[in-house]
Amino acid sequence: MELRVRRLWIQVHLVIGLTAGAVFVVMGLSGSVLVFYQGLDRWLNPQQLTASSGETWKPLDDLVAAAQGAEPRRRGPAALEWPYDDRGALVFWFKEPATARQGQEAEWHEVDVDPYTGRVLGARSYRGHLTGFLYEVHETLMAGAAGDTLVAVTGLLLTVSLATGAYLWWPRFGRLSRAFTFQDRANAVQRQMDLHRLTGVVSLIVLMIVTLSGLCLIYREEIPGFLDDIVPVHQWPGEVNSISRPDTSPLSASQVVAIAEQRFPQSKLRWLDFPVDATDVFRVGLHNSQEMAGAGFSTSDRLWLDQYTGEILAERDWHTFTSTDKVLSAMLAFHNGQALGPVGRVAVCLAGLALPVLYVTALRAWWLKRRIHRKKSAISEGTGPVPSNTSLSSAGSQVEPTSHLRS
C-alpha cells in the first residue's frame, strides 16, 4: 500500500513538474528580480525616478496639475504613489479607459514628478520598462483579465509540487545524513536527481511561504469570508460608492490627504486612488508605524471617502485588527521578504532562482532516464549495439538510481 501511494505521488510530482515547470521558472525569475525592483528601477532610470534634494514639497495640488499638464490628452490622474524615500519621485498613474473601475482591465501610463520643484521628470507606459513588464508577467502572466486565475492555479500546482517533493524526500529513520548528501557522482541520472533533491530541500520552506502568501494576496478580500466562522477577522467593505452630486466638484487631492492624515496621524501615506466616475470614491492607503518591521510597502490602514463631501464611507484600521487580520495584512511582507529585512529579501530572491534549477535538473534526469531505457530496450531486443564498457546490469543500475524517488 505504501509503495502504491509513493508511486502515485511520484507521478503527480513528475507530471506537475514537466507540464507547469516552465511557468514556475517564469514566476521564479521575475519574482527574484522584483524583490529589489525599487532600487533596480531607480538605478536603471536615475534621471526619471530621482528627485532633487530639498526640505519642503510643493503643494500637492500643484504637483497634480503638473502631472496633468504632462498628459493633456489623458483624463486623470487615476492614482498616485508616494516615494519610498526622500529622494524618490512622486508617481502619477493615468489609465485607458479612464473610467475603468478597480479590478477592471486597463492600460496604465506613468508620469514622474519631482515633489520639491514640481518639475516633470519623465513619462512611460507600465509595460514599457523592465520592472513594469516583469510585474505584468509576475502578476498576470500577460494573460489580461484571466491572469489572476492563471497565477492562482500556478500557485496551487507549485504548492502541490513542493508538498509531494517534501514527502518523497523525507528520509527514513537512520538515513537522515544520506538525505543531505550526493549519493553517486559518477551516475549522470543520480547526479541530476541529487542536485534536484538538495536544491528543493534548501529552498522548500521559503518557496512554500512565498507561494502561499502570493495566493493570499490574490484572494485577500475573499479569504476573510472563508475564515469568518473559524476565527475573528474583519471583512473587506466590498463595493463602496459616492452619491452623485452633479452641481458639486470633487475634493482636491490635498483635501483628501488632510482627511486621511487627521484620521491616521501616526501612519504614512503610500497611495491615493482618484474617483474615475461620478459615483466612485477616493481610496487612500497608509502604512501604520506599528506594522511588522520591514513591511514598509504594505498599507493596512485604508480609507474609502465620498468624493464630494470627504465622508468616511469605510475604513480598515490596523489598531482594531485581530491576530488573523494582522497576519493576513503582512502577506506582502512575507511574499517579497521584507518581513525579515535584507536577509529575507535575499532569501526570497535565491528561492526564486532555485525554481529554474529544479526544473532543469528534473527535465535533465527525466530525459537521461528515457534515453537509458530506450538503449536498454534496443539491447534486449537485439536491435541496438551492446556498449563495450557497459553491461546490462550496470545499465539497469543507471535506470534505477538511488534517489529521493527510491529512498
C-alpha positions as CSV (number, residue, x, y, z in Angstrom):
1,M,0.0,0.0,0.0
2,E,2.8,2.4,1.0
3,L,4.6,1.6,-2.3
4,R,1.5,2.3,-4.4
5,V,0.9,5.6,-2.6
6,R,4.6,6.6,-3.2
7,R,4.4,5.7,-6.9
8,L,1.2,7.9,-7.1
9,W,3.0,10.9,-5.6
10,I,6.0,10.3,-7.8
11,Q,3.7,10.5,-10.9
12,V,1.9,13.6,-9.6
13,H,5.2,15.3,-8.8
14,L,6.6,14.4,-12.2
15,V,3.5,15.4,-14.3
16,I,3.2,18.8,-12.5
17,G,6.9,19.5,-13.0
18,L,7.0,18.6,-16.7
19,T,3.8,20.4,-17.5
20,A,3.9,23.5,-15.3
21,G,7.7,23.7,-14.6
22,A,8.4,26.3,-17.3
23,V,5.7,28.6,-15.8
24,F,7.3,28.1,-12.4
25,V,10.6,29.2,-13.9
26,V,9.0,32.4,-15.3
27,M,7.4,33.2,-11.9
28,G,10.6,32.5,-10.0
29,L,12.9,34.5,-12.2
30,S,10.5,37.5,-12.4
31,G,9.9,37.4,-8.6
32,S,13.6,37.3,-7.9
33,V,14.2,40.5,-9.8
34,L,11.1,42.2,-8.3
35,V,12.3,41.7,-4.8
36,F,14.7,44.6,-5.4
37,Y,12.6,46.4,-8.0
38,Q,12.6,49.9,-6.4
39,G,16.4,50.2,-6.2
40,L,16.8,48.4,-9.6
41,D,14.3,50.7,-11.3
42,R,15.9,53.8,-10.0
43,W,19.4,52.6,-10.9
44,L,18.3,51.9,-14.5
45,N,16.3,55.2,-14.7
46,P,18.0,57.7,-12.4
47,Q,17.0,60.9,-14.2
48,Q,13.3,59.9,-14.2
49,L,13.0,58.5,-10.7
50,T,15.4,60.6,-8.6
51,A,14.1,63.8,-7.1
52,S,16.2,66.8,-6.3
53,S,17.3,67.3,-2.7
54,G,15.1,69.6,-0.6
55,E,13.2,70.0,2.6
56,T,9.7,71.1,1.5
57,W,7.4,69.7,-1.1
58,K,5.4,71.9,-3.5
59,P,1.7,71.9,-2.7
60,L,0.2,68.6,-3.6
61,D,-2.5,70.1,-5.9
62,D,0.3,71.9,-7.9
63,L,2.0,68.5,-8.3
64,V,-1.2,67.0,-9.6
65,A,-1.6,69.9,-12.0
66,A,2.0,69.3,-13.2
67,A,1.2,65.7,-14.0
68,Q,-2.0,66.6,-15.8
69,G,-0.1,69.1,-17.8
70,A,2.3,66.4,-18.9
71,E,-0.6,64.3,-20.2
72,P,-3.1,66.8,-21.5
73,R,-4.9,64.2,-23.7
74,R,-5.5,61.8,-20.9
75,R,-8.1,62.1,-18.2
76,G,-6.9,61.8,-14.7
77,P,-4.7,61.1,-12.9
78,A,-6.3,57.8,-11.7
79,A,-3.8,57.3,-8.9
80,L,-0.6,58.5,-7.3
81,E,2.1,56.8,-5.2
82,W,4.3,58.4,-2.6
83,P,8.1,57.7,-2.9
84,Y,9.7,55.1,-0.6
85,D,12.4,57.5,0.5
86,D,13.3,61.2,0.4
87,R,15.0,61.1,-3.0
88,G,12.2,59.4,-4.9
89,A,9.8,61.0,-7.4
90,L,6.1,61.2,-6.9
91,V,4.4,58.7,-9.3
92,F,1.2,59.6,-11.0
93,W,-0.8,57.0,-12.9
94,F,-3.2,57.5,-15.8
95,K,-5.2,54.7,-17.5
96,E,-7.1,53.9,-20.6
97,P,-10.0,53.6,-20.5
98,A,-10.1,56.4,-17.9
99,T,-13.4,55.1,-16.5
100,A,-12.2,51.6,-15.7
101,R,-13.0,50.7,-12.1
102,Q,-10.8,48.9,-9.7
103,G,-10.2,45.4,-10.9
104,Q,-11.2,46.1,-14.5
105,E,-8.5,45.8,-17.2
106,A,-6.8,49.0,-18.3
107,E,-3.6,50.2,-19.9
108,W,-1.6,52.2,-17.4
109,H,0.8,55.2,-18.1
110,E,3.2,56.7,-15.5
111,V,4.2,60.3,-15.0
112,D,7.0,61.0,-12.5
113,V,7.2,64.4,-10.8
114,D,9.9,66.0,-8.6
115,P,7.9,66.8,-5.4
116,Y,10.4,69.5,-4.4
117,T,10.4,71.5,-7.6
118,G,7.2,70.4,-9.4
119,R,9.2,69.5,-12.5
120,V,8.0,66.5,-14.6
121,L,10.9,64.1,-14.7
122,G,9.6,61.8,-17.3
123,A,6.7,59.6,-18.5
124,R,6.4,55.9,-19.6
125,S,4.0,53.1,-20.1
126,Y,3.6,50.5,-17.5
127,R,4.8,47.7,-19.8
128,G,7.4,49.9,-21.5
129,H,10.2,49.4,-18.9
130,L,11.8,46.4,-17.3
131,T,10.2,46.3,-13.8
132,G,6.8,47.2,-15.1
133,F,7.0,44.4,-17.7
134,L,8.2,42.0,-15.1
135,Y,5.3,42.9,-12.8
136,E,2.9,42.3,-15.6
137,V,4.4,38.9,-16.1
138,H,4.6,38.0,-12.4
139,E,1.1,39.1,-11.6
140,T,-0.9,38.1,-14.7
141,L,1.5,36.1,-16.9
142,M,0.4,38.6,-19.6
143,A,-3.0,36.9,-19.7
144,G,-5.1,40.0,-19.1
145,A,-8.3,39.6,-17.1
146,A,-7.7,35.9,-16.7
147,G,-4.2,36.5,-15.2
148,D,-5.2,36.3,-11.6
149,T,-6.8,33.0,-12.0
150,L,-3.9,31.6,-14.1
151,V,-1.4,32.7,-11.5
152,A,-3.5,31.3,-8.7
153,V,-3.7,27.9,-10.5
154,T,0.1,28.1,-10.9
155,G,0.5,28.8,-7.2
156,L,-1.7,25.8,-6.3
157,L,0.2,23.5,-8.6
158,L,3.5,24.7,-7.1
159,T,2.2,24.1,-3.6
160,V,1.3,20.5,-4.5
161,S,4.6,20.0,-6.2
162,L,6.5,21.3,-3.1
163,A,4.4,19.1,-0.8
164,T,4.9,16.0,-2.8
165,G,8.6,16.7,-3.3
166,A,9.0,17.0,0.5
167,Y,7.1,13.7,1.0
168,L,9.2,11.9,-1.5
169,W,12.4,13.3,0.0
170,W,11.5,12.7,3.7
171,P,14.3,10.3,4.9
172,R,13.5,7.1,6.7
173,F,14.8,6.5,10.2
174,G,18.6,6.3,10.3
175,R,19.1,7.7,6.8
176,L,19.0,11.4,7.6
177,S,22.6,12.1,6.7
178,R,22.1,10.5,3.2
179,A,19.2,12.8,2.6
180,F,21.5,15.8,2.6
181,T,24.4,14.4,0.5
182,F,25.2,13.4,-3.1
183,Q,24.8,9.7,-3.5
184,D,26.7,8.7,-6.6
185,R,28.5,11.5,-8.6
186,A,29.6,9.1,-11.3
187,N,25.9,8.3,-12.2
188,A,24.6,11.1,-14.5
189,V,20.9,10.5,-13.6
190,Q,21.7,10.3,-9.9
191,R,23.8,13.4,-10.1
192,Q,20.8,15.4,-11.5
193,M,18.4,13.9,-9.0
194,D,20.7,14.7,-6.1
195,L,21.0,18.3,-7.2
196,H,17.3,18.5,-7.7
197,R,16.6,17.0,-4.3
198,L,19.1,19.1,-2.3
199,T,18.0,22.3,-4.1
200,G,14.4,21.6,-3.2
201,V,15.2,20.8,0.4
202,V,17.2,24.0,0.9
203,S,14.6,26.2,-0.7
204,L,11.4,24.4,0.4
205,I,10.4,26.5,3.4
206,V,10.9,29.8,1.7
207,L,9.2,28.7,-1.5
208,M,6.2,27.5,0.4
209,I,5.9,30.8,2.3
210,V,6.3,32.8,-0.9
211,T,3.7,30.7,-2.8
212,L,1.1,30.6,0.0
213,S,1.5,34.3,0.7
214,G,1.1,35.0,-3.1
215,L,-2.2,33.1,-3.1
216,C,-3.3,35.1,-0.1
217,L,-2.5,38.3,-1.9
218,I,-4.6,37.3,-4.9
219,Y,-7.6,36.4,-2.7
220,R,-7.0,38.8,0.1
221,E,-10.6,40.1,0.0
222,E,-12.2,36.7,-0.3
223,I,-10.2,34.9,2.4
224,P,-11.8,36.6,5.4
225,G,-15.2,35.3,4.3
226,F,-13.9,31.7,4.5
227,L,-12.3,32.3,7.9
228,D,-15.2,34.2,9.4
229,D,-16.8,31.1,11.1
230,I,-13.5,29.9,12.3
231,V,-11.6,32.8,13.7
232,P,-12.4,36.5,14.4
233,V,-11.5,38.5,11.2
234,H,-12.6,41.8,9.7
235,Q,-14.3,41.7,6.3
236,W,-13.4,44.0,3.4
237,P,-16.0,46.6,2.7
238,G,-17.0,45.4,-0.8
239,E,-18.1,48.0,-3.4
240,V,-18.3,51.5,-2.0
241,N,-19.9,54.4,-3.9
242,S,-20.3,58.1,-3.6
243,I,-23.7,59.8,-4.0
244,S,-23.6,61.6,-7.3
245,R,-23.8,65.4,-7.0
246,P,-23.9,66.9,-10.5
247,D,-23.6,70.5,-9.1
248,T,-20.6,69.8,-6.8
249,S,-17.0,69.4,-7.7
250,P,-14.9,66.5,-6.2
251,L,-12.5,67.3,-3.4
252,S,-8.9,68.1,-4.3
253,A,-6.0,65.7,-3.6
254,S,-4.8,68.0,-0.7
255,Q,-8.2,67.9,0.9
256,V,-8.3,64.2,0.8
257,V,-4.8,63.9,2.2
258,A,-5.7,66.2,5.0
259,I,-8.7,64.0,6.0
260,A,-6.5,60.9,5.8
261,E,-3.8,62.4,8.0
262,Q,-6.3,63.6,10.5
263,R,-7.8,60.1,10.7
264,F,-4.5,58.3,10.9
265,P,-1.9,60.8,12.2
266,Q,0.7,58.2,13.0
267,S,0.5,56.5,9.6
268,K,2.4,57.2,6.4
269,L,0.8,57.9,3.1
270,R,1.5,55.3,0.4
271,W,-1.0,55.8,-2.3
272,L,-4.2,57.6,-3.4
273,D,-6.8,56.4,-5.9
274,F,-8.9,59.1,-7.5
275,P,-12.5,58.5,-8.5
276,V,-13.0,57.6,-12.1
277,D,-16.7,58.5,-12.5
278,A,-19.5,60.4,-10.7
279,T,-20.2,57.7,-8.1
280,D,-16.7,56.4,-7.5
281,V,-14.8,57.2,-4.3
282,F,-11.3,58.3,-3.2
283,R,-9.3,55.4,-1.8
284,V,-6.3,56.1,0.5
285,G,-3.7,53.5,1.6
286,L,-1.4,54.3,4.6
287,H,1.4,52.3,6.3
288,N,0.9,52.0,10.0
289,S,4.0,52.6,12.1
290,Q,3.3,49.6,14.3
291,E,3.1,47.1,11.4
292,M,5.6,44.3,11.1
293,A,9.2,45.6,10.7
294,G,10.2,45.7,7.1
295,A,6.6,45.8,5.8
296,G,7.0,49.4,4.7
297,F,5.1,49.0,1.5
298,S,2.0,47.3,2.9
299,T,-1.0,49.5,3.7
300,S,-3.1,48.2,6.5
301,D,-4.8,51.5,7.2
302,R,-7.2,52.3,4.4
303,L,-10.0,54.8,3.8
304,W,-12.9,55.0,1.3
305,L,-14.1,58.6,1.1
306,D,-17.1,60.2,-0.6
307,Q,-15.5,62.2,-3.5
308,Y,-17.7,65.3,-2.8
309,T,-18.0,65.5,1.0
310,G,-15.0,63.6,2.2
311,E,-17.2,61.5,4.4
312,I,-15.5,58.3,5.5
313,L,-17.7,55.6,4.0
314,A,-15.5,52.6,5.0
315,E,-12.1,52.1,6.7
316,R,-9.6,49.5,7.8
317,D,-7.7,50.4,11.0
318,W,-4.7,48.3,12.0
319,H,-5.3,49.1,15.7
320,T,-8.7,47.2,15.5
321,F,-7.2,44.2,13.7
322,T,-7.4,40.7,15.2
323,S,-4.3,38.5,15.2
324,T,-5.6,36.9,12.0
325,D,-6.1,40.3,10.4
326,K,-2.5,41.2,11.2
327,V,-1.1,38.0,9.7
328,L,-3.1,38.5,6.5
329,S,-2.1,42.1,6.3
330,A,1.6,41.0,6.4
331,M,1.3,38.7,3.4
332,L,3.1,41.2,1.1
333,A,6.0,41.5,3.5
334,F,6.2,37.7,3.6
335,H,5.9,37.4,-0.2
336,N,8.7,39.8,-1.0
337,G,10.9,39.0,2.0
338,Q,10.6,42.4,3.7
339,A,9.3,40.8,6.8
340,L,12.9,39.8,7.6
341,G,14.6,42.9,6.2
342,P,17.6,42.5,3.8
343,V,18.1,38.8,4.8
344,G,14.5,38.0,4.0
345,R,14.7,39.7,0.6
346,V,17.9,37.8,-0.3
347,A,16.3,34.5,0.8
348,V,13.3,35.1,-1.4
349,C,15.5,36.1,-4.3
350,L,17.5,32.9,-4.0
351,A,14.4,30.8,-3.6
352,G,13.1,32.2,-6.9
353,L,16.3,31.3,-8.6
354,A,16.0,27.8,-7.2
355,L,13.0,27.1,-9.4
356,P,14.9,27.1,-12.7
357,V,17.5,24.8,-11.1
358,L,14.7,22.4,-10.0
359,Y,13.1,22.5,-13.5
360,V,16.3,21.9,-15.4
361,T,17.6,19.1,-13.2
362,A,14.2,17.3,-13.3
363,L,13.9,17.7,-17.0
364,R,17.5,16.5,-17.5
365,A,17.1,13.5,-15.3
366,W,13.8,12.5,-17.0
367,W,15.4,12.8,-20.4
368,L,18.5,10.8,-19.4
369,K,16.4,8.0,-17.9
370,R,14.3,7.8,-21.1
371,R,17.4,7.6,-23.2
372,I,18.8,4.8,-21.0
373,H,15.5,3.0,-21.2
374,R,15.5,3.2,-24.9
375,K,19.1,1.9,-25.1
376,K,18.3,-0.9,-22.8
377,S,15.2,-1.9,-24.8
378,A,17.1,-1.8,-28.0
379,I,19.8,-4.1,-26.5
380,S,17.3,-6.6,-25.1
381,E,15.5,-6.8,-28.5
382,G,18.8,-7.2,-30.3
383,T,18.3,-4.1,-32.4
384,G,20.9,-2.0,-30.9
385,P,24.7,-2.3,-30.3
386,V,25.8,-3.6,-26.9
387,P,28.1,-1.0,-25.3
388,S,31.6,-2.3,-24.9
389,N,32.0,-0.7,-21.4
390,T,28.5,-1.1,-20.1
391,S,26.8,-4.4,-19.1
392,L,23.1,-4.8,-18.8
393,S,23.4,-4.9,-15.1
394,S,25.2,-1.5,-15.0
395,A,22.7,-0.1,-17.4
396,G,20.0,-1.3,-15.1
397,S,21.7,0.4,-12.2
398,Q,21.6,3.6,-14.2
399,V,17.9,3.2,-15.0
400,E,17.0,2.8,-11.3
401,P,19.3,5.2,-9.5
402,T,19.2,5.7,-5.7
403,S,17.3,9.0,-5.3
404,H,14.5,10.6,-3.4
405,L,12.2,8.7,-5.7
406,R,13.5,5.4,-4.4
407,S,14.6,6.1,-0.8
